């Protein structure tokens, strides 16, 4: 991430090496994870985990049987909010019979805040999978130059922070937005 002038007063980034702690706790509890991702670049953040590009019943069944963690890449950020909802419903309808409630956790790695249907995806999963234990909204992607300060999401360009609603993403004819919180919590 570029050095951003004028933001030296921000608190330092707190780094927690949690991967091993999370893995140990999941093993202790006998939990397995299914990660649903709306963005094809998201799987670059994982390793040693099967990434499914198809969610037909036989593929899902085999993956669930053979893995404690699996990653379903469905690329819903490339479609409308309604199509994204339908995709999430379809995947969960196929997964639900394969996943005993007490052994699996569903994680949505939706980062469609720049495409305007983050909330639609979360609600579709909740309708299909039941209520969540919690929702963690972490609007930060340091490597991509995106961070949130005082409830405004920014995109770093060179040494400047541009409010996301003033970028090219916001002017998209299908997924555009005009304020810092369009479509996220409406």
N, C-alpha and C positions, 0 to 999 in steps of 0.2 A: 504494500500500500504506500502511496506517495506520502512524503512528509507534508502535513497540512499546516500552512502558516496561520497563525492566529488562534490555534487550538492547543497551545502548550499548557493551558490551565486545566485541561481535562484530566481527570484522574488516570493513573496508569492502567493499562490493560491488565486485568487479573487473569492469570493463566492457571488452570487447574488440569492436571494430567489425570483425567477421570476414566479413561478407557479401561484400564485394568480394574479399577474399583467397580465400575458398572458390570464388567464381565463376571467378576467374582460374585457380586450380589445376585446377578441373574442365575448363575450356576447354583448358588446356595438355595435360591427360591425355586429352581427348576423352571425358570421363565425362558420363553423364546420370543424373538422379535420378528415382526413383519413390517418392513419399512415401505411405505408407498411414496413415490417421488414423482412430482409433476414436471421435472426438468431433466433433460438428458445429460446435463453437465454435473448433476448431483452425485452420480455414482463415482465420480472422480475422487470423492471424499472418503470412500470406503475401500477396504481391501480384504481379501480372504473371505468374501461373502458372495454367494451366488446372486447375480443380477439377472432377473427375469425380464425379458422383453415381450413375453407372451404370458397370458394368464388363463389359458384354457385349462379345463378341469384336470387333465392328466398331468400337465406340467406343474400346476400348483400342488397337486397331491404328492407327486414325487419329491418336490422341493421341500414341502412341509415334513414329510417322513424322514428326509435325509439331513436336515439342517436345523440348527438352533437359531439361526438368523438368516433371513432372506430379504432381498431387495427387489421390489416390483417397480420397474420404471414404466410409467404409463403416459408420460409426456402430455398431460392435460393442459399445460400452460399454452399449448399451441391451438387450443379450441375455445369455443365460447363457454361461458359459465354453465349453461344448461348441459352442454355436452360433457363438461368436466364433472358435473354432478352425476350424470348417467354413468360415466366411466367408473367413478368411485363406488356407486351402487353395485354395478356389475361385478367389480373385483371383490367387494365384500360379500356379495351373495354367493360367489364361488368359494371364497375362503371360509366363511362362517361354518359350514358343515365339517371342515377339516381341522378346525381349531377349538379344542376344549377351552372354555372361557377362563379357566384358572391357570392355564399354562402359557398362553400367548398374550403378547401386547402388540397393539397396532400403533405404529408411529407414522404420522403424516409429515413428510418433509416438504410440504407445500411452501413454495416461496413465490406464489403468484401475486404478491402484493404489487408487482410492477405490471401485472396483466389484469388486475381488477377482480379476480374471482377467488381470492383466498378464503373468504368467508363461506362462499357457496360450497367449496370442497370440504371444509371442516363440518359444515352442517349436514352434507350428504353422508359423510362417514358416521356422524353421530346418529342420524336417522337409521342407518343400516346396522351399525355395530352396538348401538346403545350409548348411554351417557359416558363421557370421558371422566377419568380421574382428575384430569387437569388439562389446561391448554397453555402452552408456553409459546408466547410470541416473542421471537428474538430477531428483530429486524436489524441484523448486522451481518455483513459479509465483507470482512476486512480485505481479503485477497481481491475482491471485485471492486473495492473502493466504495462500499455502501455502508453507511452507519446512520444511526438515529440520535438526534440531540434535541431535547425539549419537544418531544412528540412530532418532530419533522424528520422524514427519511431523506438522506442526502446521497448523491452520487459524486464521487471525487473525479474531477477532471483536471489534469495537470496538478496545480497546487491550490485549486479552489474546490469548495463544496457547493454543489448545485442542488437546491431542493428538488426531489424526484418529480414533483408535479410540474416542474419547469423544464424537464428533459424531453428528449425525443420519445421516450416511453410514454409519457403523458399525452403526447399528440397522436398516438396510434389511433387510426380511425375505428377500430373495433374495440380495443381495450383501453382507450384513453381515460384520463382523469384530470381534474383541474384543481383539486385542493389536496393538502397533505394526507387526508384520511378518506378520500373517496372510496367507497365500496368495502373498506376493511371492516368497519364496525357498524355500518349503517343498518 
